[in-house]
Amino acid sequence: MRTPKYGRRIRKLAEAAIEQKRASYECPKCGKKKVRRKSFSLWECRSCGTRFAGGAYTFSTGAGVTSLRLIKEYSKE
């Protein structure tokens, strides 16, 4: 396996990204913990087959969470 060079901090960040990429996430549609990364920023639930767009290495990004919160707030008004 190839590892990044030149420093402990870079190796830790790379390892954390790889762990997040390989993890299973909860499906917003069916609720099961079956969402896995299909390709770059594409995620698919292995239970219900629904596909989602998300982050490159995580299912949801900080910007995505913020935008969803703002959309919910504006839709209440």
C-alpha positions as CSV (number, residue, x, y, z in Angstrom):
1,M,0.0,0.0,0.0
2,R,1.3,3.4,-0.9
3,T,1.6,5.9,2.0
4,P,2.1,9.6,1.8
5,K,5.6,10.8,2.6
6,Y,7.1,13.7,4.5
7,G,5.6,13.9,7.9
8,R,3.4,12.3,10.6
9,R,0.6,14.8,10.2
10,I,0.1,14.1,6.5
11,R,0.1,10.4,7.1
12,K,-2.5,10.8,9.9
13,L,-4.8,12.9,7.7
14,A,-4.5,10.4,4.8
15,E,-5.3,7.5,7.1
16,A,-8.3,9.3,8.5
17,A,-9.6,10.0,4.9
18,I,-9.2,6.4,3.9
19,E,-11.0,5.2,7.0
20,Q,-13.9,7.5,6.3
21,K,-14.0,6.4,2.7
22,R,-14.3,2.7,3.6
23,A,-16.8,3.2,6.4
24,S,-20.5,2.4,6.2
25,Y,-23.0,5.2,6.7
26,E,-26.7,5.2,7.5
27,C,-29.1,5.5,4.6
28,P,-31.4,8.5,4.8
29,K,-34.1,6.7,2.9
30,C,-34.4,3.2,4.5
31,G,-32.4,3.9,7.8
32,K,-30.1,0.9,7.5
33,K,-26.3,1.3,7.8
34,K,-25.6,0.1,4.3
35,V,-24.4,3.2,2.4
36,R,-21.0,2.6,0.8
37,R,-18.9,4.6,-1.6
38,K,-19.4,3.6,-5.2
39,S,-17.0,6.0,-6.9
40,F,-15.8,9.6,-6.4
41,S,-18.5,11.4,-4.5
42,L,-21.1,8.8,-5.4
43,W,-22.6,6.7,-2.6
44,E,-25.0,3.8,-2.9
45,C,-27.2,2.0,-0.4
46,R,-26.7,-1.7,-0.7
47,S,-30.1,-2.4,0.8
48,C,-32.5,-0.2,-1.1
49,G,-30.2,0.6,-4.1
50,T,-30.7,4.4,-3.8
51,R,-27.7,6.5,-5.0
52,F,-26.6,9.7,-3.3
53,A,-24.2,12.5,-4.1
54,G,-21.9,13.4,-1.3
55,G,-18.4,14.2,-0.4
56,A,-15.3,12.6,-2.0
57,Y,-14.3,10.7,1.2
58,T,-17.3,11.2,3.5
59,F,-21.0,10.7,2.9
60,S,-21.9,14.3,4.0
61,T,-19.7,17.4,4.0
62,G,-19.7,20.3,6.3
63,A,-21.0,22.6,3.6
64,G,-23.8,20.1,2.7
65,V,-24.9,19.9,6.3
66,T,-25.0,23.7,6.6
67,S,-27.0,24.1,3.3
68,L,-29.6,21.4,4.4
69,R,-30.0,23.3,7.7
70,L,-30.6,26.6,5.9
71,I,-33.0,25.0,3.4
72,K,-35.1,23.6,6.3
73,E,-35.1,27.0,8.1
74,Y,-36.2,28.9,5.0
75,S,-38.9,26.3,4.1
76,K,-40.5,26.8,7.5
77,E,-41.2,30.5,6.8
